[in-house]
């Protein structure tokens, strides 16, 4: 999981904020419920204490304290109702104290008496919470009452807070279990909503990745939502339209310039060749004309390369696709170029078992073989070796061209397929290269859906590997190889 992604951060913020809200809501709920339960218990005890004071203690002077105790026991039955009732006279004498409750939740005798000073001043604490030995707790309401004779009595009525604590414990358990579940469900819903919200972004990203210079006519999907995402898609499509116009204009310029330059270069080459054949020329002038003719040839090769790249960019490589045996094409091409290798004493080995059938432009793929083989021969010292291999593997045709030449420096490998890139300009110039050969190879491979790779070590040699999709198990009738322009350089 990418913790720095937008979707992760949105879900994390959403889940964190929701968790905070749920925790605060749970805490407030717990506090409110606890306060309500305790307030209800206090109010009930206070009401009973006031009833005893108003009804039973009013006639205590006439009936006597013994009758008072009997009346409390008869009317309120504190032990049977699990309540605590105690009536204390101002001098500290206990007139009545309830017995042990039925549930034996607390010991009435262990309840401490109220402060005597408070009793005498009629300033009794309205209620108090008492913790008894063993952990039992009581909420006790106290009401002072002065009889007609002037005797002060304090009525205490209490109840165990165990039911309140049990209810709060159950509520706390529900909150402790329910809140994480609620957060997880909300987070899952957040993930779903975030993914749904970012689906248009994913579609735009996938489409943007698929758009290349050969597919600039395509556009990004536009979500009709009327929001910022729709405006972004429209703006990006407008940008792609401007890029398409600029790229097409650049390609037309290169194609038109290359086409227009071919005629004057051909005329110039012919005139220079005619002048060179004049027997009256001095050796110095003949050498100068030869040098000019070499430059014209080099310029013509550059123009031919640019024109080939322009045609490939325009999709010309897909116009004449046929099925053919790649192994036969490689073997034939290596035989045709063997004379070039023999001049340098280079051995060419070819391992090309028949039956490796592909679909594509035969002339263009022959140009790939010619350019790679010409490169290998050109940059392999005298007495070296060049090896070609064609094989089948995993639904692909694999073509390898390796040599024992001077190799390519590691820092130059990522750039060898760039147009006009040359490892060493002086060295490439001596070999007659312009830096377009491998660019043409890359363009042809791209047009055929092929992958081209290069491995090289300086002063040890290079290996170019091309993976081309297979067309079928059976080769078609061999087609007579056609000559193609070879302008291979590094």
C-alpha positions in Angstrom: 0.0 0.0 0.0 1.3 3.4 -1.0 1.0 5.5 2.1 1.8 8.7 0.1 -1.0 8.2 -2.4 -3.9 10.6 -2.5 -6.5 7.9 -1.8 -4.6 6.6 1.3 -4.3 10.1 2.7 -8.0 10.9 2.1 -9.1 7.7 3.8 -6.6 8.2 6.7 -7.9 11.7 7.3 -11.5 10.6 7.0 -11.0 7.7 9.3 -9.0 9.7 11.8 -11.6 12.5 11.9 -14.4 10.1 12.2 -12.7 8.2 15.0 -12.2 11.5 16.9 -15.9 12.4 16.4 -17.0 8.9 17.5 -14.8 9.0 20.6 -16.0 12.4 21.6 -19.6 11.4 21.0 -19.2 8.2 23.0 -17.5 10.1 25.9 -20.3 12.7 25.9 -23.0 9.9 25.8 -21.3 8.0 28.7 -21.1 11.2 30.8 -24.7 12.2 30.1 -26.1 8.7 30.9 -24.0 8.4 34.0 -25.2 11.8 35.3 -28.8 10.9 34.4 -28.7 7.6 36.2 -27.1 9.0 39.3 -29.5 12.0 39.3 -32.5 9.7 39.1 -31.2 7.6 42.0 -30.5 10.8 44.1 -33.9 12.3 43.2 -35.7 9.1 44.3 -33.9 8.8 47.6 -34.4 12.5 48.3 -38.2 12.2 47.6 -38.5 9.2 49.9 -36.5 10.9 52.7 -38.7 14.0 52.3 -41.9 11.9 52.5 -40.7 10.2 55.7 -39.9 13.6 57.2 -43.2 15.2 56.2 -45.5 12.3 57.1 -44.1 10.2 59.8 -41.9 12.6 61.7 -44.7 15.2 61.9 -46.5 13.2 64.6 -43.5 11.7 66.4 -44.2 13.7 69.6 -47.6 12.1 69.9 -46.9 8.5 68.7 -43.4 8.1 70.0 -40.1 7.0 68.4 -41.0 3.3 68.7 -44.1 3.8 66.7 -42.1 5.8 64.2 -39.7 2.9 63.6 -42.6 0.5 63.2 -44.3 2.7 60.7 -41.1 3.1 58.6 -40.6 -0.7 58.5 -44.3 -1.3 57.6 -44.7 1.4 55.0 -41.3 1.2 53.2 -39.9 -2.3 54.0 -36.4 -1.1 53.3 -34.8 -4.6 53.7 -37.2 -6.2 51.2 -36.7 -3.3 48.7 -32.9 -3.3 49.1 -32.9 0.2 50.5 -31.1 1.9 53.4 -33.2 4.0 55.8 -31.9 5.5 59.0 -33.4 8.1 61.3 -31.0 9.7 63.8 -31.9 12.0 66.6 -29.9 15.2 67.1 -28.0 13.8 70.1 -26.7 11.0 67.8 -29.2 8.3 69.0 -30.3 6.1 66.1 -34.1 5.9 66.2 -34.4 3.5 63.3 -32.0 1.7 61.0 -33.0 -0.7 58.3 -31.9 -4.3 58.3 -29.6 -6.1 55.9 -31.1 -5.9 52.4 -32.4 -9.0 50.6 -29.6 -9.0 48.1 -27.0 -8.5 50.8 -25.4 -5.9 48.8 -24.3 -3.8 51.7 -24.2 -3.8 55.6 -26.4 -1.0 57.0 -24.4 -1.1 60.3 -21.3 -0.1 58.4 -22.7 3.1 57.0 -21.0 6.0 58.9 -23.4 8.5 60.6 -23.7 12.1 59.5 -21.6 14.7 61.2 -23.2 15.6 64.5 -22.3 19.3 64.1 -24.2 19.4 60.8 -27.2 17.7 62.4 -27.4 20.2 65.3 -27.2 23.2 62.8 -29.8 21.6 60.5 -27.2 21.9 57.7 -27.2 18.4 56.4 -25.5 17.5 53.2 -28.4 16.8 50.8 -26.7 13.7 49.5 -23.5 11.8 49.6 -21.8 8.8 48.2 -20.5 6.3 50.6 -18.1 3.5 49.9 -18.3 0.5 52.3 -15.8 -2.2 53.1 -15.9 -4.7 50.3 -16.5 -2.2 47.6 -20.2 -1.6 48.0 -21.4 1.9 47.3 -24.4 3.8 48.4 -26.0 7.0 47.3 -27.6 8.6 50.5 -30.0 11.5 50.6 -30.4 13.3 53.9 -33.3 15.5 55.1 -33.3 17.3 58.5 -36.6 17.7 60.4 -37.3 19.5 63.7 -40.3 18.1 65.6 -42.8 20.3 67.4 -41.0 19.5 70.7 -37.8 21.0 69.2 -36.0 17.7 68.7 -34.0 17.6 65.5 -34.1 14.4 63.4 -32.2 13.5 60.3 -33.7 11.1 57.8 -31.3 9.2 55.6 -32.5 7.2 52.6 -30.0 5.4 50.4 -29.8 2.9 47.6 -27.0 0.8 46.2 -25.2 2.3 43.2 -24.4 -1.2 41.9 -27.2 -1.2 39.3 -26.0 2.2 38.1 -22.4 0.9 37.8 -23.6 -2.3 36.1 -25.6 -0.2 33.5 -22.6 2.1 32.9 -20.3 -0.9 32.5 -22.7 -2.4 29.9 -22.8 1.0 28.1 -19.0 1.2 28.2 -18.7 -2.3 26.8 -21.1 -1.4 24.0 -19.1 1.7 23.2 -15.8 -0.1 23.4 -17.0 -2.8 21.0 -19.3 -0.7 18.8 -17.0 2.3 18.2 -14.2 0.4 16.5 -16.7 -1.5 14.4 -18.4 1.7 13.4 -15.0 3.3 12.6 -14.1 0.2 10.5 -17.4 0.3 8.6 -17.1 4.0 8.1 -13.5 3.6 6.9 -14.5 0.8 4.5 -17.3 3.1 3.2 -14.7 5.9 2.9 -12.4 3.6 0.9 -15.3 2.7 -1.4 -16.3 6.4 -1.8 -12.7 7.5 -2.4 -12.2 4.8 -5.0 -15.4 5.8 -6.7 -14.4 9.4 -6.6 -10.9 8.8 -8.0 -12.0 6.3 -10.7 -12.2 9.2 -13.3 -8.6 10.1 -12.3 -7.5 6.5 -12.8 -9.1 6.4 -16.2 -7.4 9.7 -17.2 -4.0 8.5 -15.9 -4.3 5.2 -17.8 -5.3 7.0 -21.0 -2.6 9.5 -20.6 0.0 6.7 -20.2 -1.3 5.2 -23.5 -1.0 8.4 -25.5 2.3 8.6 -27.4 3.5 10.7 -30.4 1.9 8.1 -32.6 -1.5 8.5 -31.0 -1.9 12.2 -30.3 -5.2 12.1 -32.0 -6.7 10.3 -29.0 -8.1 12.3 -26.1 -8.5 11.8 -22.4 -12.0 10.8 -21.1 -14.1 13.7 -19.8 -16.3 13.0 -16.8 -19.5 15.0 -17.1 -19.6 16.1 -13.5 -19.3 19.8 -13.9 -16.6 19.9 -11.3 -12.9 20.7 -11.3 -12.1 17.2 -12.7 -14.1 17.8 -15.8 -12.4 21.2 -16.3 -9.0 19.5 -15.8 -9.8 16.9 -18.4 -11.0 19.5 -20.9 -7.9 21.6 -20.3 -5.5 18.6 -20.8 -7.3 17.7 -24.0 -6.8 21.2 -25.3 -3.1 20.9 -24.4 -2.9 17.6 -26.2 -4.5 19.2 -29.3 -1.9 21.9 -29.3 0.9 19.3 -28.9 -0.6 17.3 -31.7 -0.5 20.4 -34.0 3.0 21.2 -33.0 4.3 17.6 -33.4 2.5 17.2 -36.8 3.9 20.5 -37.9 7.4 19.5 -36.9 7.1 16.2 -38.7 5.8 17.8 -41.8 8.7 20.3 -41.7 11.2 17.4 -41.4 9.5 15.4 -44.1 9.2 18.3 -46.5 12.7 19.5 -45.9 14.1 16.0 -46.3 12.2 15.5 -49.6 13.2 18.9 -51.0 16.9 18.3 -50.1 17.1 15.0 -51.9 16.9 16.5 -55.4 19.6 19.2 -55.0 21.9 16.7 -53.2 21.5 14.2 -56.0 22.3 17.0 -58.5 25.2 18.1 -56.4 26.6 14.6 -56.1 26.3 14.0 -59.9 28.1 17.3 -60.7 30.9 16.5 -58.2 31.3 13.0 -59.6 31.5 14.5 -63.1 34.1 17.0 -62.1 36.1 14.3 -60.3 36.3 12.3 -63.5 37.9 15.2 -65.4 41.5 14.1 -66.2 42.8 17.7 -66.3 42.3 18.2 -62.5 45.2 18.7 -60.3 45.8 16.2 -57.5 45.0 18.8 -54.9 41.7 19.9 -56.5 40.8 16.2 -57.0 41.4 15.6 -53.3 39.2 18.6 -52.4 36.4 17.4 -54.7 36.6 14.0 -53.1 36.3 15.5 -49.7 33.2 17.5 -50.8 31.7 14.4 -52.3 32.1 12.5 -49.0 30.3 15.4 -47.2 27.5 15.3 -49.8 27.2 11.5 -49.3 27.0 12.0 -45.6 24.4 14.7 -45.9 22.4 12.5 -48.3 22.5 9.7 -45.7 21.2 12.1 -43.0 18.4 13.2 -45.3 17.5 9.6 -46.2 17.4 8.8 -42.5 15.2 11.7 -41.6 12.8 10.9 -44.4 12.6 7.3 -43.2 11.9 8.4 -39.7 9.2 10.8 -40.9 7.5 8.0 -42.9 7.7 5.7 -39.9 6.1 8.4 -37.7 3.4 8.7 -40.2 2.6 5.0 -39.9 4.1 3.9 -43.2 5.5 0.8 -41.5 2.0 -0.7 -41.2 1.0 -0.3 -44.8 2.6 -3.4 -46.2 2.4 -6.1 -43.5 2.8 -9.7 -44.5 3.7 -13.0 -42.8 7.3 -14.2 -43.4 10.0 -16.2 -41.9 12.3 -13.9 -39.8 15.0 -16.6 -39.6 15.2 -16.8 -43.4 15.3 -13.0 -43.7 18.2 -12.8 -41.1 20.2 -15.6 -42.8 19.8 -14.0 -46.2 20.8 -10.5 -44.9 23.9 -11.8 -43.2 25.0 -13.5 -46.4 24.5 -10.3 -48.3 26.7 -8.3 -45.8 29.4 -11.0 -45.4 31.6 -9.2 -48.0 31.6 -6.1 -45.8 32.8 -8.1 -42.9 35.4 -10.0 -44.9 37.1 -6.7 -45.7 37.9 -6.3 -42.0 38.5 -10.0 -41.3 35.4 -10.2 -39.1 33.7 -13.5 -38.8 29.9 -13.5 -39.0 28.0 -16.4 -37.3 24.3 -16.9 -37.9 22.1 -19.2 -35.9 18.7 -19.0 -37.5 16.5 -22.2 -37.5 13.6 -21.8 -39.9 10.0 -21.5 -38.9 10.1 -18.3 -36.8 7.2 -16.6 -38.5 6.3 -13.0 -37.8 3.9 -10.4 -39.3 5.2 -7.0 -40.4 6.8 -4.9 -43.1 9.5 -7.2 -44.5 11.6 -4.4 -46.0 11.5 -2.4 -42.7 12.5 -5.4 -40.6 15.3 -6.1 -43.1 16.4 -2.6 -42.5 16.6 -3.3 -38.7 18.8 -6.3 -39.4 21.0 -4.3 -41.8 21.4 -1.4 -39.4 22.3 -3.6 -36.4 24.7 -5.8 -38.5 26.3 -2.7 -40.1 26.8 -1.2 -36.6 28.3 -4.4 -35.3 30.7 -4.6 -38.2 31.6 -0.9 -38.2 32.5 -0.9 -34.5 34.2 -4.3 -34.3 38.0 -4.2 -34.7 39.7 -6.3 -37.4 39.7 -10.0 -36.7 36.6 -9.7 -34.4 33.4 -11.7 -34.5 29.7 -10.9 -35.0 26.9 -13.3 -34.1 23.3 -13.3 -35.1 20.7 -15.6 -33.4 17.0 -16.1 -34.0 14.9 -18.1 -31.6 11.4 -18.7 -30.4 10.3 -18.2 -26.8 7.1 -17.5 -24.9 5.1 -16.4 -28.0 7.9 -14.2 -29.2 10.5 -14.2 -31.9 13.9 -13.2 -30.5 16.6 -11.6 -32.6 20.0 -11.1 -31.1 23.0 -9.3 -32.8 26.1 -9.4 -30.7 29.7 -8.4 -31.4 33.2 -8.3 -29.8 33.6 -4.6 -30.7 34.5 -1.5 -28.7 31.2 -1.5 -26.9 29.2 1.4 -25.5 29.9 3.2 -22.2 27.4 2.6 -19.4 26.4 6.2 -19.2 25.5 6.3 -22.9 23.3 3.2 -23.0 20.0 5.1 -22.1 20.6 7.5 -25.0 21.7 5.2 -27.9 18.2 5.2 -29.5 17.9 9.0 -29.4 18.0 10.8 -32.8 21.4 12.3 -33.6 23.0 10.9 -30.5 26.5 9.8 -30.9 28.7 8.2 -28.2 31.8 10.0 -29.5 31.2 12.5 -32.2 34.7 12.4 -33.6 34.7 8.6 -33.7 31.2 8.4 -35.3 32.1 11.0 -37.8 35.1 9.0 -38.9 32.8 6.0 -39.5 30.4 8.1 -41.5 27.6 8.0 -39.0 25.0 10.7 -38.2 23.3 9.2 -35.2 20.1 8.1 -36.9 20.6 4.3 -37.5 19.5 3.1 -34.1 16.7 5.7 -34.0 15.4 4.1 -37.2 15.7 0.7 -35.5 13.8 1.9 -32.5 11.0 3.5 -34.6 10.6 0.3 -36.7 10.4 -1.9 -33.6 7.9 0.4 -32.0 5.7 0.3 -35.1 5.8 -3.5 -35.0 5.0 -3.7 -31.3 8.5 -5.1 -30.7 10.8 -4.5 -27.7 14.4 -3.6 -28.4 17.1 -3.9 -25.6 20.8 -3.3 -25.5 23.5 -4.7 -23.3 27.1 -3.5 -23.6 30.4 -3.3 -21.9 33.1 -0.9 -23.0 35.9 -2.6 -24.9 34.2 -6.0 -24.7 31.3 -5.8 -27.1 27.5 -5.2 -27.4 24.4 -7.2 -27.7 21.1 -5.9 -29.2 18.0 -8.0 -28.6 14.7 -7.6 -30.3 11.5 -9.3 -29.1 8.8 -9.5 -31.8 5.4 -11.1 -31.5 5.1 -14.4 -33.4 2.5 -14.5 -36.2 1.8 -18.3 -36.5 3.4 -21.7 -36.5 3.7 -22.1 -40.3 6.0 -19.9 -42.4 4.7 -18.5 -45.7 6.3 -19.0 -49.1 9.7 -17.2 -48.9 9.8 -13.8 -50.5 12.8 -12.6 -52.5 14.7 -10.3 -50.1 14.7 -6.6 -51.1 17.6 -4.2 -50.6 17.0 -1.5 -48.0 19.0 1.5 -46.9 21.4 0.9 -44.1 22.4 3.8 -42.0 23.6 2.2 -38.7 25.5 4.3 -36.3 26.0 4.5 -32.5 
